[in-house]
């Protein structure tokens, strides 16, 4: 599972078998996890995160969107 970005306690990654789906990113902190679509950025699924933390994670994604899309394209080509 390639890690695309680490910001504070959050690890942003995707699974190698994810390439059959549209661009997205998984985020994990401890036992909390979420999946965000990247085109456009929207929450796909989550578990364990509170709403305010999901908004924080979404802001991080938006601030690093070009990088995350680039990492996806680099790996999934």
C-alpha positions in Angstrom: 0.0 0.0 0.0 1.9 3.1 -1.3 1.9 6.0 1.1 1.3 9.3 -0.7 1.6 11.7 2.2 1.9 11.9 6.0 0.7 15.0 7.8 0.8 15.0 11.5 -1.0 11.8 12.7 -2.6 11.2 9.3 -1.3 8.8 6.7 -2.7 9.1 3.2 -2.4 6.1 1.0 -4.0 3.8 -1.6 -4.0 0.1 -2.1 -2.3 -1.4 -5.2 -5.6 -3.0 -6.3 -7.4 0.4 -6.1 -6.3 1.4 -9.6 -9.4 -0.1 -11.1 -11.5 2.6 -9.3 -11.6 6.4 -10.0 -8.8 8.4 -8.3 -9.2 8.4 -4.5 -7.2 8.4 -1.3 -7.5 6.5 2.0 -6.5 8.2 5.3 -5.8 6.6 8.6 -5.1 7.7 12.1 -4.9 5.0 14.7 -8.0 2.9 14.2 -10.0 5.7 12.3 -10.1 5.5 8.6 -11.8 7.3 5.6 -11.8 7.2 1.9 -12.1 10.4 -0.3 -12.7 10.6 -4.0 -10.3 13.1 -5.6 -12.3 14.1 -8.7 -14.0 16.1 -7.2 -13.0 15.8 -3.6 -15.7 14.2 -1.6 -16.1 11.7 1.3 -16.7 8.2 0.1 -16.6 6.3 3.3 -15.5 6.7 6.9 -15.3 5.0 10.3 -14.1 6.4 13.6 -13.5 10.0 12.6 -15.7 12.7 14.0 -17.2 15.3 11.6 -14.8 18.1 12.6 -11.8 15.8 12.0 -13.1 14.7 8.6 -13.3 18.4 7.7 -9.7 18.8 8.8 -8.7 15.8 6.7 -10.6 17.2 3.7 -8.7 20.5 4.1 -5.4 18.6 4.1 -6.5 16.8 0.9 -7.5 20.0 -0.8 -4.2 21.7 0.2 -2.2 18.7 -1.3 -4.6 17.8 -4.1 -2.1 18.2 -7.0 0.4 16.0 -5.1 -2.2 13.3 -4.3 -3.4 13.2 -7.9 0.1 13.0 -9.2 1.0 10.1 -6.8 -2.1 8.3 -7.9 -1.3 8.8 -11.6 2.4 7.8 -11.1 1.4 4.5 -9.5 -1.7 3.6 -11.4 -0.7 5.2 -14.7 
